Amino acid sequence: MPPKRKSVVSKAPASKKPKISPIITLGKAALKTRGNGDNLSEDEVSALAAYTQHLETQVEAYQKTENFLNRKSGKELSRAEIEADAERLKGNIERGIEKLMKWKPSCKTGSATFAFEGICGTPAIMANFLGLDKPEDVMNFKMKRYTHEDFEQNVLHDTIRSTVRYCSLYLTGNVNLYWNWETGEYKFSGRYGQLGTGKSAKASTAVVVPGPSGVA
């Protein structure tokens, strides 16, 4: 059976500014010139009714858009709910990366690679996970790069570690985050290998996270 052909999605041309109906234009003009309603012709009354309906449709569309953006930004979630979901997201990402860190010959040089993908549909949760102040902060970038020390200390607050038969594997290079806030899709990619390999070797097996007072 021949393989199915992939459908080709063509980009739609840039949308033109919608044309405004003449009756709406007439209603708008009548409202400006005869807002008190005196001496309106029958055509002007019909035009005003059409213009009023046009405005109501625009308001309804705006409210739907505003409600959608509120949901996407997490405004309907409490602070506690956002923090709890961000903690679950952190656990999923940490466990997911560790599961991908399998032994390969390239682990000897710290050049083995991983790529962990997932979905987080609420920017407020992703922003909290990354330690950013506002949901809008994650709507302004598509890619971020961390050193593995920065990623572990300031994002995960933990050490990524995968134990294989004869050794443990750690992150050894930069960690890249690719993020699309509209779809919620994200991907973390980077390098890993044995302790002491890679461009920036680890000095110890543990990451020291400073406490509130700055003392570990």
N, C-alpha and C positions, 0 to 999 in steps of 0.2 A: 504494500500500500504506500503510495508516494507521500512524503511528509507534507504537512500542512504549511502553506505559505503564511508568513507573518503579515498581518495587516499593516499597511503603510498609513500612518497618520500624518496628514499634511497640516501645516500650520495655517490657521485661519488668517485672512488679511486683517490688518488693523481696522478696528471698528470705527465707522464714521459717526460723527455727532448726529443723534437722531433728529429727524425733521419734526418740527412742531406744527401741529394742525392749525390751519387758518382760524378755525373757530376758537381755539385756545388763545391764539394771538389776539383775536377780537375781544375775548372775555377779559384778558389781561389789560388791554387798553381801556375797556369800559370801566374796569375797577379803578384805574388810575384817574380817569377823567370824570367819572360819575359815581364815585364811591358811596354817595349818599342815597343812590337808588332812584333819584328823581328823573322823570322823563326818559326812561329806558325803552328802547324799541323792543319788539318781540325777538328779533335776532340777537340783540345784546343780552336779553335775559337768558336765552338759550346758551349763548356763549359763556356767560358768567357761570351757569350751572356746569357746563363742560369743564371750565377752568377750575372750578372748585373740586370736581371729581379728579381732575389731573393732579392737583395738589395733594389730595388725600392718598392717591396711589403712590406718590413720591414719598410721603411721610411713612406709609406702611413699609415700603421697600427699605427706607433708611433704618427703621426700627428693627427689621429682620437682620440687616447687616450688622447693626450695633449689638444685637443679642448674640449673633454668631461670634463676633470678635471678643465679646465678654467671655464666652465659653472657652474660646481658644486661649485667651490670656489667663484663664484661671480665676476670674473675678467672682465666680459663683462658688469657689472653694474657700474654706477657711484656712487660716495660716497653719493650723495643726494638720489639716488634711494634706496640704501641699508638702509640708515637711515629711509626713509619713510616706507619701507617694515618692518623694525624692529619695528617701532612705531605701525604699524597695527598688527603685531604679538603680541606685548605687550598688546594691547587692546583686542585682541581675547582671549588670555590666561587669562587676568584679569576677563573679563566678563564670560568666560567659567567656571572658578573656582567659582565665586560668584553664578552662577546659580546652581551649584552642592551643594552648602551649604544650605541644607534644614534642617528644625527642626527635630531632633531625640532626644529621651531621653538621649542618650550619650552626647548631647551638654551640659548638666548640669555639666559634669565632663571634658569637653574639649577633649573628646576622639572620637568624630564623625570623620569619614574619608571621603576623596574625592580622585578621580583620574581623571585628565583631560588629554585627549589624542588628538594629532593633528599631522600635517605634515608640515615641513619646509624643502624644498628640496635644499636650498642654505646655506651652512655652514657660508658664510660671513654674512648673515642676522641673523642667530642664534648667531654668535659671537658678532655682534653689540648689539643685544638685551641683551645678558648676560654681556656686558661691557668688553669683551675680546679684545685684541689688533689685533689678526690676525685670519683669517678663520681656519688656521691650528690648532689653540688652541682648537677648538671644535671637531677635528678629533682624538684627543688623549685620549678621555674618553668616557665611556658608562654610567657613573652614577656620579652625583654630589649631595651633601647634603648641604642645607642651613638652618640656623636658620630662623625662620619666620621673625625676625627683619631684618636680612641681606637680605632676599629675597625681602621684601617690600621696604627697604630703598635703596638698591644698585642695584637691578634688575628692579623691577617695578616702583620704585620712587613713590609709592602710597600705600594706605592701602586697603587690601582686606576686604570688609565688605558686609554682606548680612543681610538685614532687614526682619525679620519675624514678626509675629503678635504682640508679647509682648516684643521682645527684638531684639538686633542685634548680629550677629555671626561674629567671627573673627578667624584668624589662631591662633592656640595654641601650635603647635609643629614644628618640623623640616619639611622642604619641600624638597622632593627628586625629582631630575630630571633624567629621563632615556632617553638616546638619541642614535640614530643610524644614523650617518651622511651619510651612504651609501644609506639608504632608505628615510631619512628625518623624520622618525617617532620619536615622543617624547612623554613623559608622565610626568606630574607633579602630585605628590601625597603627602598627608599630613593629618594633623588633624586640626579640628576646633571646636569651641564651644562658650559658653558665655564669655563675658569679665571677666578676672580674673581667668579663669580656665586653666587647662593644666599644663605642666611641667614648662613653663616659662610664667607667667601671664603678661598681658599688664598693664602698669602703667597708660595709658590714651587711649582715643579713637583715637588719631591722631598720625601719624608718622611725626617727624620733620626731614626734609631733609636739610642738610647744603648747603648753597649757595657756589659760587666759592671762596668767601673769607673765608669760614669756619664759617660764621655767619648765623644762620637760618633766 
